[in-house]
Amino acid sequence: MSTQQFTLDDLKRILIEGAGAEETVDLDGDILDADFEHLGYESLALLETGGRIEREYGITLDDDVLSESNTPRALIDAVNGQLGSGTQAAA
């Protein structure tokens, strides 16, 4: 079983790589419980983010996870839940 953890820094890096960052949003601030929409990330950007997370971490995220994870904290918890369960993507 892997001890790999998905962190806020990992999420910020993937968000910026995939969709960039709004100039008016400070991703270095306290964003754990901010809505993704407030941070400037809409559903398409989150789908791209989910795909990047799946490829980089070798997991599969259900569509419900992405649609129901409205904050960075919720998405980080969901990803770490998948990492902890050992649910790997099919190769």
Secondary structure, DSSP 8 states (H G I E B T S, - for coil): -------HHHHHHHHHHHH---TT--TTSS-TTS-TTTTT--HHHHHHHHHHHHHHHTB---HHHHHH--SHHHHHHHHHHHHHHT-B---
